[in-house]
Amino acid sequence: MSALATPPPDTPTRHEHTIFGHPRGLATLFMTEMWERFSYYGMRAILVLFLVAPTSDGGLGLSLGEATGIYGLYSALVYVAAMPGGWIADRLLGARRTVILGGVVITIGHFTMLAPGTGGIIAGLVVIVIGTGLLKPNISTMVGALYRTDDPRRDAGFSIFYMGINLGAFIAPLAIGPIGQDVSWRLGFALAGVGMLFGLAQLLLTQKDLGDIGLRPGAPLAREERGRVARRGGLALIPVAALLALFLLGAISAVGIEHAITFLIILVPVAWFTFAFRHATDEGERDRLRALLALFCASAVFWMVYDQSGSVISIFTEQDVAPDVLGVSVPSSVYQSLNPLYILLLAPVMAALWVKLGARQPSTPMKFAIGLGLVALGFVLMVGAAAATGDGGKASPLWLVVVYFVLTVGELALSPVGLSAATKLAPAAAAGSTMAVWFLSVSVGDAIGGELGGLVSSLGMGPWFGMMAAFAAAAGVFMLLGRRRVTRWMLGDRGGRSVDE
């Protein structure tokens, strides 16, 4: 995403005060990210439920299609915003000030959602997207800057940081979900903002442990570049301004804006891949780009289906799952803690499994096929859960316990592997932009998934879950059948050499 100049990656940090053998600055970044994820996943746990809740219950009373469209675009734009967020840190502010600014903006966004009506909600979501784009990519870069590239503690440090992400995601629905659903939706949004405030406060109070990391931009914008950058920024804002003007003039509806933004999100990676293929230095680089494109498309399908867990599955849980577990009433949003809980438990197991298998482990395309197959299986199980609600009944919560487990194993089979593959396949002259584009596979999937969510009303829950399972299964089959070719492309080898699968 973004690179840091202070200290350079191969320069050892001078603040050698450690905690559990790691730089003390890791604790600062761990807590900042944990609270940021608390605010993000806490608000996300109740967002769609709030959007579809009737106005008599304090919700907005939107249709399911409108709610899933808003949710999909929100999730998609968070990853799009990471691209300019990384650039701002690299060229203007430095990572630390960008992260602090991002925390402030996120907090403002959450409290903006307290304003009555739809306008405050949409404005708050837009502000949160901007703030997350400023914070998310740059705090990860600062973690990397705590260590030399050859420091044996580096991978363990990122693993600890990753645990902070999932710890925040696990706690958030448990804390914010019941308050939002049972007390006040707006109070839930406010609590998410308070969580970000905690993260921001501890960052400001303990940032001395970071030394000089992130204080200066890695490649400061030269004076002669400012005019060109301003012109390009202005050009980039033209489509946004045009959409806003058409909306205010009544020439395009809110749904039309959703469609237009989805189209623009898809257009970005299309343009990037077109440019990359045209400027590839040799056939080997083109082969690696072909592999990257195949994995990108598979990843987009995966997230298109998988991220319905916070959207359509959330609505299904509220409407069609029995509310009591062992005689205790459980708010539907609480079930969204299952995924981060499973990640905390299973991530070390999956990592150890790949290490144990060594050269015998599945190839990258095969792991993608496995991930897609598992997410398809998860949605086949959701078809069963929907069938269990026949004649006005309620599905057992055990369906969700099993479904989230299957989806999480699928995520762990595909998501970390995709990040690793993107770093290996990136053209030498475009490593940073390649990673940014790779994250857009999530954006593309979420945006299309939001559009498809509107079909639930006409298809019904069961057939809709089956349709999504079919999309994932089809992508998995294509990846399975093409695994040898994609693996050869990854090697930049067109000579037909045998590949050990």
N, C-alpha and C positions, 0 to 999 in steps of 0.2 A: 504493500500500500504506500507507505511513505518511508523515507530513509532519514537517518539522523547524522548530523555532522559532529555532535558533541556527546560523548567521545566517539571517534571513529570506531567501526566494528572491531578492529584488531588492536585497539589501544586498551590496556587494562584499566579498569576503573580504580580510582584512588581511595574511595570510601570503603574500606575493607571491614567495617563493622558488620558482622553477620548475625543472622538468626537462623538456627537449625542448619548452619553451613552455607546459607545463601545470603546475598546482599540484602541489607535491611530495606532497601528500596523496593524489593519484591513484595514485602508486606504492605507497603503503601499502595502499590499498584493493584495488588490482590484485593484489598479492601475497596479501592475505588471502583474496580470493575465489578466486584460482588454487589455493591450498592446500585451501580448503574444497571446491572442485569436485574436486580430486584425491582427497580422502577419500571424497566422495560417489560419484563414478563408479568409483573403484577398487573400493570395496566392492560396488557394484551390478554390476560386471563379473563377479564370481564368485558372487554371492548365489544365483541360481537353480541354477547348477551345483552349488553346495555343498548346497543343499536336496535335490536329487534324487540326489546321489552316495550310493552305498551306505555303510552304517555301517562296513564293512570298510575303506573308503577314507577314513574320517574325516568323511564327510558325515552327513546326517540320514536319508537313505533315504526321503524323502517321495515321495508320488505326484506325477505331473506336475501334476494338477489342484490339489493342495494347494500345491505350490511356486508355480505361476503365480498362485494366489489370494493368497498372502502377498506376492508381489512386486507385484501390482497394487494391493493395499491400501496397501502401504508407499509406492509412488510417488504414489498418490492423496492420502494423508494428509499428505505433505510440503507440498502446496499448500494443503490445508485449514488446516494449522498456521500458515501465513503470515498468516492473518487475525488471530488473537489475538496473533501476534508483532508485527505492526504496531501494534496497539492498545496493547500493553504499552510500546512505545517512545514512542508519542504521549502516553500519559496517565500513565505511571509512571516509567520509568527514563531516557528519552532514548535516541536511537539508538545511541550509542557503547557505553554500558554494556550495552544489550540485545544488541548484536553480540558483545561480549566474553563475556557470559554464554552466548550461543548457542554460541560456540566451545568453551567449557569443557564444556557439556552434550554437544555432539557428540563430543568426545574421550572423555568418560566412556562414552557409548553404544558407541563402537567397542571399547573395552577390556572393556565388559560382555559383548560377544559372545565373549570368550575363555572364558567360563564353560562348563562341559560341559553337554551336553543341549540340548533344544529351548528350555527356559525362558530360558537366557541369551541365545539368539539373538533370541527375540521381545522380551524386555525391552530388549536393546540397540537393536533397530530402533525401538521406541517412543521410547526416549530420544533417538536420532538425529533422529527426526521432530520432536520438541519443540525440539531445538537448532537444526535447520535452519529451522524456523518463526520462531525468534527472530532468526537471523542473516540469512537470505536477503533478505527484503524491505527490511530496514533498511540494509544495506550499500549497496544500490542508491540508496536515498534520500540517503545521505551523499555519494555521487558527485555527485548533482544539486546538493547544497548547496555543492560546491566552486566553482560557477560562478553568476554572475548569469543570470537567465532570458534576457537578451539578449546574453549572451557568445557571440561567434562560435565559440569553442573548445568549446562545450558538447556538440554532437553528436559531434565528434571525440573528446572525452573519454569519452563513453559507448561509442564504437566501440572505443577502446583497452581499456576495462574489459571489453567483450564478448569481446575477444581473450583476456583473462586467463581468462575462464570456459572457453573452448574449449581453451586451452593446457593447463589443468589436466585437462580431460576427455580430451584426447589422450594426455597422458603417463601418466595413471593406469592404464589397462588394460595398457600396455606394462610398467609397473613392478610392479603388484600382481598382474595376471593370472597370469604364469608362477610367481610365488612361491606364490600361493594354490593353483594347480592342480598344480604339480610338487613343491612342498616341503611346505606345510601350509596348509590353509584358514584356520585360526585365526591363523597368522602373517600371512597376507594381510590379515585384518581388523585386526590390530594395526598393520601398516604404514600402513593407511588412517588409523588414529588418530594415528600419528606425524606424518603429513602435516598433519593439523589442528593438532597441537601446534606445528609449524613456523609455520603461518599465524598462530596466536594469539600466539606469541612475537614475531614481527616486528611485529605490530600493536601490542603493548604497548611495544616498544622504539622504534617510530617514530611513535607517535600524536601526538607534539608537532607533526608536520607538518600535522595536521588542525586546528590552532588550537582554537577553541571549538566546532567543528561537532559536533553530536550530543550535547553534554554535558547538555542539559536537555530535558525533554519539551516537545513543541510546544503541547499543551493539557493542562496538569497537572490531574489529577483533584482536584476540589474536595472539601472535607471532607464537605459535605452529600450528595455523590454516592456516597460510599463504600458506604453501606448498600444503596442501590439496585443498584449494580454487584455487590455480594456476593450479593444475592438472585438476580439474573439469572445469575450464574456458577453458583450452586448449582442453579438450575433446569436449566441446560445440562448439568450433570454427572449429572442424574438418569438419563437414558437409558444413559449409560456405566456407572453403578453398577448399574443394573438388569441390563444384559447380563452384567456380571461376576458378579453374584449368581446369575443363572440358570446360568451356566457352572459355577460352583463347586458348585451344587446338582445338577448333572448334567441339568438340564432342557433344556439347549441345547448342541449340539456346537460345536467350533471352526469347522466349516464353517458352522454356523448363525450364529455371530457374524460371520463374513465376509459372509454375505448381509445381516445386519442393518446392519452398518456401511456396506455398499454402498448400501443403501436410504436411510440417513441422509445420506450424501454427496449422493445425487440429490435428496433432499428440500430441501436448503439452497437451491440455485438456483431450484427450483420455487417455494418460499416467497418468495424475493426478487423474482422476476419478477411473481408474483401481487400482491405489495405495490406494486411499482413501477407496474404498470398501473392499479391502483386509485387511486393518488395522482398520476398524470400530470396536469400542469397544463393541457394542451390536446391537440388531435388530432395536432399536429405532433410532440409529445413521444411520444405513443403510437406513431406511425409509426416513430420512431427506435428505440423499444423493440422493435417488431416486427422491425426489421432486426437489432437486437442479438440477439434470441432466435434468429432464423434462423442467424446467424453462429455463435452459441454452440453450437447443435445440430450444425452442420457441423464446428466445431472439436472437439467431443467425439468425433464419429465418427473424425475424422482421428487424434486421439491414441489412441483405442481400438485402432486398427490399427497406427499408427506405432510406438508404444511396445512392441510385441511384439518389437522388435529386441533388447531386453535380456532377454526372457523366452523365448518359444517359439523364436524364431530362434536365440537363444543355445544352447538345448538341441539344436536341429537341427544347429547347427555342431559341437557336441561329438560328437554321435552319428553324423552322416551326411556330414560334409565331410572330404575327404582331409586328414590332418594335416600333410603335407609340402608345402612350397613350395620348388621348386628344390633339393630334397634336404635342406632344413632343416625340422625339426619345429617347427610354430608352434602354441602353445596357443590353443584356441578363443576364449578371452576377449580375445585381442589384436585380433581383428577389430572389436571395439567401438571401437577408436581410429579406424576409418575415417570414422565420421560427423563427429566434431569436426575431423578433418583436412580433410575436404571443406568443412566450414563455414568454416574458416580460409582456404581457397583460393577458395571461391565467393562468400562473403558480399560482398566488395567488388565482384565482378563483377555480382552481382544488383542491388546498390544503384546501380551505375553504369548498368545497363541501364534501370532505372525512370527515372532522371534523364534519360537520353538520349531515351527515348520521350516523356517529358513528358506532354502532354495526350493523346497517342495510346496511353498505356499502358492495359492492361486495367482494368476497374473492380474494386473490392474483391470483389464476389461472383464475378466471373470469375476472379480470382486464387485464391479459395477453391476454385472448380471445378477449376482447374489443379492445385492442391496435392492435392486428393482424387484426381484422375485419376492423378497420378504415384504416390501411395502405393498405389493400386489396381494400377498397372502393376508396381510393385515386388513386390507379393505374387503377381501372375500369374507373374513371373519365379521366385518361390520355388516355385510349382507345378512349373515346369520343373526347378528344382534337386531337388525331391523325386522327380520322375520319373526323374532321372538316377541315383538310388540303387537302381533296380530290380535284382532278383536279388542283393541283398546288396552292391551296389557303393557307391562313395563319390562324392559330387558334387565337382566341381572348385571350389577356392577362388575362382576367377574369377567364379562366380555371385554370391558375396558382395560382391566388389569392385564389380560392376555394380549389384547391388541396393541397397547402401548409397549409391551415387552417386545413383540415381534417388530414393530416399527423402529424401536430403538436399536435393536440388533442390526436391522437394515441400514440405519443411519451410520452406525459405527463401521459397517462393512464398506460404505461408499464415501462418506464425507471426508474423513482424514486422508483417505487414499487419493481422493480427487485433488486435495490441496497439494499433496506431495507430487502427483503427476503434473500438475500445472507448473510447478517450479522446474521440473525436469524438461518439459516440452517447450518452455518459453523461448522465443527467439532471443539470441544473445543481446540484441540491441533494444529489446522491449520487455525485459523481465518484470519491471514494475507495472506497466500497463497490462501485461498478460494476467497478473494476479488480480488486478482490478476487474478485468473482463471476466475472469473465472468466477468471481463473486456475483457477477451479473447473471450467471446461470440460475442463481437463487431468485434474483429479481424477475427474470423472465418467467420462471416457473410459478412464482407467487402471483404475478400479474395475470397470467393466463388462468391459473387456478381460481382467482377471484372472479374472473369472467364466467368460468364454468359453474361456479357456485350458484349462479342465478338459475341454473337448470333444475335445481332440486325441487322447486315448487311444481314444475310440470311433470317431472319424472317420478317423484317420490324418493324417499330416502334409500330404500333397498336397491332399486334399479340404478340410482345415481352412484351409490358405493360400488356397484358392479361395473359401471362404466369406467370409473376411475381405476379400479383394479385391472380392467382390460387395457387401459392405456399403459400402466406400469408393466404389466405382463408382456405386452407387445414390445415395449422398449427393451425389456430384459431379454426377450428371445432374440431380437436383432443384435444385441450386444453379445449374447452367447454364440450365435452363429458367426458373427464377424470378429470374434475374439482374436483369432490367429492373425487376421489381416491388420487389425488395430494394433496388436502387439508388434508386428513387423514395422508398421508406420512409426510406432514409438521409438524403435531402434534406428529409424531413418534408413531402413534396409529394404530395398526393392529387389533384392537378388533371390528371393524365395528361400532364404536360409531357414532351417528348421528351428522352431521356437519351442522351448520347454514350457508347457502350460502348467 
